[in-house]
Amino acid sequence: MPPSLAADDITALILRVSLKDRAAFDRLYSATSAKLFGVCLRVLKNRAEAEEAVQEVFVKIWLRADRFAVTGQSPMSWLIAIARYHAIDRLRGRHAPAETIDDTALELRDPAPGPEAAAIAAGEQRQLDNCLNELELDRAAAVRGAYLDGDSYADLAERHGVPLNTMRTWLRRSLMRLKECLER
């Protein structure tokens, strides 16, 4: 069983997943899949269906991680909410009549994000860039290094010439400032 991560670590992983970082996704999965499986199992009461639901939940997390920063929820609450609502939707789907879908309609559907989603993503990216620019230069560089480039805290502490715990404090406080900025 993987060691449990602190909320800040899970937040960092979700932010890195939003940038499509596969290593962060693997770590997030290892750290949280057991808990999310328990949530799905409690709702669905079927082990096989709960296992399938957890896989689908992580697909949703991969696709929607960029929405986490604007929710204001704790990282585990956000992940659990996704799992719970997905399991409830599956439960409701058991009783709904299956719709027939024309296979040609699925082939014609464009998998790329639509104009609205692209505009929202671009706006969110600008807002994140503006908020990063409000941080001190060394703090912003550390945040970019940790969450965009995947640098370890130890590497960042060495690069910036500060103790490891100071780097952790920089990153934690910077994430809190980013969250406040993004909520404005």
C-alpha positions in Angstrom: 0.0 0.0 0.0 1.5 3.4 -1.0 2.1 5.9 1.8 -0.6 8.5 2.2 0.2 12.0 0.9 -0.5 15.3 2.5 -3.2 17.5 1.0 -0.5 19.9 -0.4 1.2 16.9 -2.2 -2.1 15.7 -3.7 -2.9 19.3 -4.8 0.5 19.5 -6.4 -0.1 16.2 -8.2 -3.5 17.3 -9.5 -2.0 20.5 -10.8 0.7 18.5 -12.6 -1.9 16.1 -14.0 -3.8 19.2 -15.4 -0.6 19.7 -17.4 -0.8 16.1 -18.6 2.1 14.9 -16.5 1.9 11.1 -16.6 4.3 10.5 -13.7 2.2 12.7 -11.5 -1.0 10.8 -12.7 0.6 7.5 -11.7 1.5 8.8 -8.3 -2.0 10.3 -7.8 -3.5 7.0 -8.8 -1.2 5.0 -6.4 -2.0 7.4 -3.5 -5.8 7.7 -4.0 -7.2 4.8 -5.9 -7.9 2.6 -2.8 -9.9 5.4 -1.2 -11.8 6.1 -4.4 -12.5 2.4 -4.9 -14.0 2.3 -1.4 -16.3 5.2 -2.3 -17.4 3.5 -5.5 -17.9 0.1 -3.8 -20.0 1.7 -1.0 -22.4 3.2 -3.7 -22.4 0.4 -6.2 -22.1 -2.6 -3.8 -20.5 -4.6 -6.6 -16.7 -5.2 -6.6 -16.3 -5.7 -10.4 -18.5 -2.6 -11.2 -16.6 -0.5 -8.6 -13.3 -1.5 -10.1 -14.5 -0.5 -13.5 -16.0 2.8 -12.1 -12.6 3.7 -10.5 -10.9 3.4 -13.9 -13.5 5.6 -15.5 -13.1 8.1 -12.6 -9.4 8.4 -13.2 -10.1 9.1 -16.9 -12.3 11.9 -15.7 -9.6 13.2 -13.4 -7.1 13.1 -16.2 -9.5 15.1 -18.5 -10.7 17.5 -15.8 -7.8 18.1 -13.5 -7.5 21.7 -14.8 -10.9 22.4 -13.2 -9.6 21.6 -9.7 -8.0 25.0 -8.9 -11.3 26.9 -9.3 -13.3 24.6 -7.1 -11.9 25.7 -3.8 -12.3 22.2 -2.4 -9.7 20.2 -0.6 -8.0 17.8 -3.1 -9.4 14.6 -1.5 -12.9 16.1 -1.3 -12.7 17.0 -5.0 -11.5 13.5 -5.9 -14.1 11.8 -3.7 -16.9 13.9 -5.2 -15.9 12.9 -8.7 -15.9 9.2 -7.7 -19.2 9.4 -5.7 -21.1 11.2 -8.5 -19.7 8.9 -11.1 -20.8 5.8 -9.1 -24.3 7.3 -8.6 -24.6 8.0 -12.3 -23.6 4.3 -12.9 -26.2 3.2 -10.4 -28.9 5.3 -12.1 -27.8 3.9 -15.5 -28.6 0.4 -14.3 -32.3 1.3 -14.4 -32.4 3.5 -17.4 -33.2 1.9 -20.8 -30.2 1.7 -23.1 -30.3 4.1 -25.9 -29.3 3.0 -29.3 -26.5 5.0 -30.8 -25.8 5.1 -34.5 -22.1 4.1 -34.9 -21.7 6.6 -37.8 -22.6 9.4 -35.4 -19.8 8.4 -33.1 -17.3 8.3 -36.0 -18.3 11.9 -37.1 -17.9 13.4 -33.6 -14.8 15.6 -33.3 -12.8 14.5 -30.2 -11.1 17.9 -30.0 -12.4 20.4 -27.4 -15.0 22.8 -28.8 -14.5 26.5 -29.2 -16.1 27.2 -25.8 -13.8 24.7 -24.0 -10.8 26.1 -25.8 -11.8 29.7 -24.9 -12.3 28.8 -21.2 -8.9 26.9 -21.1 -7.1 29.9 -22.7 -8.7 32.3 -20.2 -7.8 30.0 -17.3 -4.2 29.8 -18.6 -4.0 33.6 -18.8 -5.4 33.9 -15.3 -2.8 31.4 -13.9 0.0 33.2 -15.7 -1.1 36.6 -14.2 -1.3 35.0 -10.8 2.1 33.5 -11.1 3.5 36.9 -12.2 2.2 38.4 -8.9 4.5 36.1 -6.9 8.1 37.1 -6.2 10.4 36.0 -9.0 12.2 33.2 -7.0 8.8 31.9 -5.7 7.3 31.8 -9.1 10.4 30.1 -10.5 10.1 27.5 -7.7 6.4 26.9 -8.4 7.0 26.5 -12.1 9.9 24.2 -11.4 8.0 22.0 -9.0 4.6 21.8 -10.8 5.4 22.4 -14.4 8.8 21.0 -14.8 8.6 18.2 -12.2 11.7 19.3 -10.3 12.0 17.8 -6.8 11.9 20.0 -3.7 15.5 19.1 -2.9 16.6 20.2 -6.4 14.8 23.4 -6.1 16.2 24.1 -2.6 19.7 23.5 -3.9 19.1 25.7 -7.0 17.7 28.6 -4.9 20.2 28.2 -2.1 17.7 27.6 0.7 17.1 24.8 3.1 14.6 22.1 2.0 12.0 23.1 4.6 12.2 26.7 3.4 11.5 25.5 -0.1 8.5 23.5 1.1 7.2 26.7 2.9 7.8 28.8 -0.2 5.8 26.3 -2.3 3.0 25.9 0.2 2.6 29.7 0.7 2.8 30.3 -3.1 0.1 27.7 -3.7 -2.1 29.4 -1.2 -1.5 32.8 -2.8 -2.2 31.3 -6.2 -5.5 29.9 -4.9 -6.5 33.3 -3.5 -5.6 35.0 -6.7 -7.5 32.5 -8.9 -10.6 32.8 -6.7 -10.7 36.6 -7.3 
